[in-house]
Each structure stands twice: as C-alpha cells, then as structure tokens.
Amino acid sequence: MASKSFHPAKIVVQGEYMSQLSQIVIQLQTQRKQVQSELGRLDAAINALRGLNTNNGSGAIVGASPIHRTMSAAGRRAISLAQKVRWANRAAENHAAAKKMPKRTMSAAARRKIAAAQKARWAAWKVKQKKAA
C-alpha cells in the first residue's frame, strides 16, 4: 500500500488556515508597495541622469541630439579623388591579371570530336525513349 504524503497545512483548522492566508496576502501587498516606491525613485534618478549633457564614457553625449557635421567641398573632392585612384589601381590589377591568362582556343578537330560524342549520346537517348514508349 502506498503511503500518502503529509501536508501540515491541510491539518490546520479551517479558520486558522484562512487567517494565515490573509496575513500572507497583506504581507505581499506591503512588499509590492515598497517595490513600487523604489521603482519610482529609480525612474526619477534615471530621468535626471538622462537630462544631463555629460559624457557616458563612450564619447557620445547622453540625451543630446546627434551632431550633423558638414564637409567642405575641397574635403569631399579629396576623398573622391582618392577613391577614384583606388578604383583605377584595382582595375589595372584586374586588367593585368586578365592579360596574363592566354586565351584558350579549341581546335576544329576537338570540336568535331565533341559534336560526334554528343550526337551519339542523343541517338542513344532517343532509342531508349522509343523502347520505353
């Protein structure tokens, strides 16, 4: 025979059990009020710190709008010319690499041999299709 588990809370008289539950509920409500007030204080502190225009260690200003910097036309032109030089160097490297590889050509005899092999494959396939039908 299996033994039943023992639950002391079930043995307590009904009235005492209900009063214990009400005390627990009151205690939990009190703790909830304390936590809510603490959260309110933390939110106030966070908002106060966000309002300050101080560095947060990363160099960015907290709470400030991003700074939009403008570049002079001469600066943009210098960057543009430098990029064009990089592109030209890359194109020259690719062009030089393309010239190093000789163009591969196929002899007429090799082309005839490949064509004959392909015709033989097609002929075999057609025969196979006729037998299947």
N, C-alpha and C positions, 0 to 999 in steps of 0.2 A: 504494500500500500504506500502511495506517495505521500510524503509529508507536506503539509500546507505551510506556506511562508507566513511568518509572523509580522504583523503590521501594528505597532503600538498605537498609531493614530486611530485605528478602527475600533480599539477597545475603549477609548475615552468616551465618556458620556456625551450625548449629542450636544447639550448646551455648552459644555466646556470646549468642545471642538469648534463650534461656531464662534465663540469669543476669541479663540486663538487665531482663527482666520481673520476676523475683523481687525485684530491687533496687527497682524502681518500686513493687511491692506493699508492700514493707517501709516505704518512704518514705511512702506513702499511709496506712498503718496508724498510723505515728507522728504524722502530721498529724491524723488522726482523734482520737487520744488527747489531743492538745494542745487541739483544739477542744472536746472533751467536758469537759475540766477547766475550760476557760474558761467554758463554758456553766454548769457547776456553780457557779462563782464568781458569775456574773451572776444566776443564780436565787437564790443566797443573799443577794445585795445587794438584789434586788427584794423578797424576802420581808421583809428587815429594814426596808426603807423602808415597806412596806405596814403593818407593825406599829406604826409611829409614828403618833401622833394629831396630825399637823400639817396645816396648810392646804396645798393644792396650787395655790394661786393663784386658784382659782375660788370660794373661799369655802366649799367643801364640805370636810368632814373626811374624810381618806382612812382607810379601814379601820374607821370608826365606823358604827354603825347609824344610820339616818335618824332625825331628831328629829321626833316627832309632837307638834305644838303643839295646844293646845285653845283654843277661843274662848269667851268669856263669853256668857251668854245675851243680855246687852244688846248686845254686838257683833253677834251673829247677827241680832237683831231690827233693828238699824240697817241692816244690809246688806239684809235682807228688805224693809224699808220703802222703801229707796232703789230697789231693783229694781222694786217694785210701782209706784212713781212713774214710772220709765222705761216700764214696760208701759202705764200709763194714758196717758202722753203719746203713745206710738206709736199706741194705739187711737184716741185723739182725732184724731190726724193722718189716720189711715185713714178714720175716720168723716166728717171734714170733706171729704176728697177724694171720698168716695162721694157726698156731698150736692151737690158742685159739678157732677157729671155729671147732666144731665137724663135721666130715664128715656125710653128710645126706644120708641115705640109704632108699630105698623103699622096703616094704615087698612084698613077692611074691603075696599075696592076693590083694594088692593095684595095682600091675602091671596087674594082670588078670582083675580086675575091669575096669581099664583104657582101656585095649585092647578090652574088650567086648563093652564098650561105643563107641569106635572108629569104631568097626565093624558095630555097629548099625547105626552110622552116615553114613558110606559108603553105607550100604544097602539102607537107606532112599534116599540117593542122586541118587543111581542107579535106583531106582524105579521112582523117579521124572524125570530122564533123559529119561527113556523108555516112560513115558506118554507124554513128550514133543515131542518125535520123531514120 
